[in-house]
Structure formats: structure tokens, C-alpha cells
Amino acid sequence: MRVSHSAGISIGIIGAFALAISGCNNKQPAVNAPAGVTDAASIELSLVDRPGYDARVAKHRGKVVLVDFWATWCGPCVEQLLHTMELADQYRDRGLTVICVSCDEPSELEPVRALLQSKGAGVVENLVSRFGGSPQSMEAFEISSGALPAYKLYDRNGKLRQAFELNLQAKRQFTPKEIEAAVGALLEE
């Protein structure tokens, strides 16, 4: 079957849009450590299940807490990780704490460390789900879309105020600006 050039472009655009809004809900091979990354061992990683996660969030009561759920095998996650680090740096003095939760396999931590090091994540708390990229992680951390990236934003009292997840039914993805606006609003309270 022969497809016209304009039809091929349309199919390509539709495919790219579908990929962009779908997030990462299927594991893909882990990315290799970025070239030139050194001292990745300086990134501390702690394995957590739901009670451990809840304890980490509670530890920061009195601060606004942004949690970024991500994985090395999720392209959109890796892209947005830099924005998360920028928010951590920009709003730290105003009371923001950032926690990153990797949904990579606990047995494969070196690529996680290397990627975090390359993104300057030594200034945030870094956790790894005990359940890796399995559906059990999505269930344990209440990520209803089942897709990454996902974010949770807690107020200074430790109450979950907003979750940023892909809305596959509405074909809508949140934007980094929406996350930043929500962080700014909570910091003003």
C-alpha cells in the first residue's frame, strides 16, 4: 500500500501526539549513563514502599513538598527531571522540599544514580520504589493513570493538595508551568 507524503506526515504527527500524551506506562530499556558523569555514587538512594514514602513526606512537615515519580526508561520523565531540579533550587529558600521517586528496578540503581547526578539531583531527596516499574508501584503510590511522569504536591501540613497525572481520557497532559504555578500558590499560603 502506498501512502501519500501528506498522509504520512499526518500519521506521524498523530503518532507523536499519542506518544506525548500517553506518558510512560510501558517499561523500556534503561538509558545508559550520560557521558562524562562522575561520582554518581554521591547520590544517596533509599528503597521505599508506601509506609516509607509516607514517613519521608511527613518528615518535611512545615514545608511544601513536591514529589516527582519518574524512571530512566521514561523519556518524558527524564526531560522533566531538569525542571524539577530547577524548582527545587528556585524555591528552596521559600520552603519547598523536592523528593524524587524512581520507579526503576531496585536491582539496577547505577543508571538511576548516574542520571540523577547528571541532572544535579544531589540537592533533593532521592528514593526508589521497592516495586520498580511494576503496576504495584502505581497502586502503592496511588498513581491512578498508571503512567509516568506523575507528581504529588503536599502542603505544609502534609496534606496532599494536588496530583499531576496524565489524563488519557481527556488526552491532556499537565505542563511544567502548571506544576510551578501550583507550587508558588502553596508557598504563598
Buried (B, 14 or more C-beta within 10 A) or exposed (E): EEEEEEEEEEEEEEEEEEEEBBBBBEBEEBBEBBEEBEEBEEBEBEEBBBEEBEEBBEBBEEBBBBBBBBBBBBBBBBEBBBBBBBBBBEBBEEBBBBBBBBBBBBEBBEBBBBBBBBBBBBEBBBBBBBBBBBEEBBEBBEBEBBBBBBBBBBBBEBEEBBBBBBBBEEEEBBEBEEBBEBBBEBBEE
